[in-house]
Amino acid sequence: MTIDALKARVKLDLEAIETVHDHLSRLRARLAGREPSADELAAMAAYLHSLYGGLENVLKLLAEFHGLSPGGPQVWHARLVERFTDGHPERTGPPLITGELKSRLDELRGFRHVFRSHYTFRLEWAKLSPLADAATETLRLFRDSVLSHLAAL
């Protein structure tokens, strides 16, 4: 894959992630200080799951471009993030993921596991709300890091 092709594909994914984030933000605004209904909670969970999936898609594109294997079948989600952190021996180029962003991605990845392995009626607003509240800043940090990384290639 050429750098131009990588940049084009990442741009498309970032636009899709922004669309998911817009839906999440509108739902969050509608809730305005109240707890969500079961349907709203399920929708918010789906948006957060989709948001993290989009972030992973960008990392997979970057891993492919840099010739990095995402890892074994059981742990590849965590290893994908690790491969772009500062100090990882396989990382090429500037670090993409720093301390704060790594912590935020780890939290979203943990939620992804819960979402995929539990019934939506078992989701807890107290655990979901902080992730939804942090989504804007997480996305900003991720987008800024990715764009800086692409500019340095």
C-alpha positions in Angstrom: 0.0 0.0 0.0 1.4 3.4 -0.9 1.4 6.3 1.6 -1.2 8.1 -0.5 -3.5 5.0 -0.4 -3.0 4.7 3.3 -3.9 8.4 3.9 -7.0 8.1 1.8 -8.2 4.9 3.6 -7.5 6.4 7.0 -9.3 9.6 6.0 -12.4 7.6 5.1 -12.3 5.7 8.4 -11.8 8.9 10.4 -14.8 10.4 8.7 -16.9 7.3 9.5 -15.7 7.5 13.2 -16.7 11.1 13.3 -20.2 10.1 12.1 -20.5 7.6 14.9 -19.3 10.1 17.4 -21.9 12.6 16.1 -24.6 10.1 16.8 -23.2 9.4 20.2 -23.0 13.1 21.0 -26.6 13.7 20.0 -27.8 10.8 22.1 -25.8 12.0 25.1 -27.3 15.5 24.7 -30.8 14.1 24.6 -30.2 12.4 27.9 -29.2 15.7 29.6 -28.9 14.7 33.2 -31.2 11.7 33.2 -30.6 8.0 33.1 -31.2 6.4 29.7 -34.0 4.0 28.9 -32.9 0.4 28.1 -33.1 1.2 24.4 -31.0 4.4 24.8 -28.5 2.5 26.9 -28.2 -0.2 24.2 -27.8 2.4 21.5 -25.1 4.2 23.4 -23.3 0.9 23.9 -23.5 0.1 20.2 -22.1 3.6 19.3 -19.2 3.1 21.7 -18.5 -0.3 20.4 -18.6 1.0 16.8 -16.4 3.9 17.8 -13.7 1.6 19.2 -14.1 -0.7 16.2 -13.3 2.3 13.9 -10.3 3.2 15.9 -9.0 -0.4 15.6 -9.6 -0.3 11.9 -7.3 2.7 11.6 -4.6 0.9 13.7 -5.0 -2.2 11.5 -4.4 -0.1 8.4 -1.3 1.4 9.9 0.0 -2.0 11.1 -0.5 -3.4 7.6 1.4 -0.4 6.1 4.3 -0.8 8.6 4.4 -4.6 8.1 3.4 -5.3 11.7 1.4 -8.4 12.7 -1.5 -7.5 15.0 -0.7 -10.5 17.2 -2.2 -13.9 18.0 -6.0 -14.7 17.7 -6.7 -14.3 21.4 -4.9 -11.1 22.2 -4.5 -9.2 18.9 -6.8 -6.4 20.1 -4.4 -5.5 22.9 -1.3 -6.2 20.9 -2.5 -3.9 18.1 -2.5 -0.9 20.5 0.8 -2.0 22.1 2.6 -2.0 18.7 2.1 1.7 18.3 3.1 2.8 21.9 6.4 4.5 22.7 9.1 2.0 23.4 7.6 -1.0 21.7 10.4 -2.9 19.9 8.4 -3.4 16.6 7.3 0.2 16.3 8.6 2.1 13.4 8.4 5.9 13.1 7.1 8.2 15.8 5.0 6.8 18.6 1.3 7.0 17.8 -0.1 6.1 21.2 1.0 7.8 24.3 0.1 7.3 28.0 -3.3 9.1 28.2 -4.5 7.8 24.8 -3.4 4.3 25.6 -5.4 4.4 28.9 -8.5 5.6 27.0 -8.1 2.9 24.3 -7.6 0.2 27.0 -10.9 1.3 28.6 -12.8 1.3 25.3 -11.3 -2.1 24.4 -12.4 -3.5 27.8 -15.9 -2.2 27.1 -15.8 -3.8 23.7 -15.3 -7.1 25.4 -18.2 -6.6 27.8 -20.5 -5.4 25.0 -19.7 -8.5 22.8 -20.1 -11.0 25.6 -23.0 -9.7 27.7 -26.7 -9.1 27.1 -27.5 -5.4 26.6 -29.9 -5.4 29.5 -27.0 -6.1 31.8 -25.1 -3.0 30.9 -24.7 -0.5 33.6 -25.2 3.3 33.1 -22.7 4.1 35.8 -19.9 2.3 33.9 -21.0 3.4 30.4 -21.5 7.1 31.1 -17.8 7.9 31.8 -16.8 6.2 28.5 -19.5 8.3 26.6 -18.3 11.4 28.4 -14.7 10.8 27.4 -15.4 9.9 23.8 -14.9 13.4 22.4 -11.5 13.8 24.0 -10.4 10.2 23.2 -11.3 10.8 19.5 -9.5 14.1 19.5 -6.3 12.6 20.9 -6.5 9.6 18.5 -7.2 11.8 15.4 -4.4 14.2 16.3 -1.9 11.3 16.9 -2.9 9.6 13.6 -2.6 12.7 11.6 0.8 13.6 13.1 2.0 10.0 12.4 0.8 10.2 8.8 2.5 13.6 8.3 5.8 12.1 9.6 5.8 9.3 7.0 
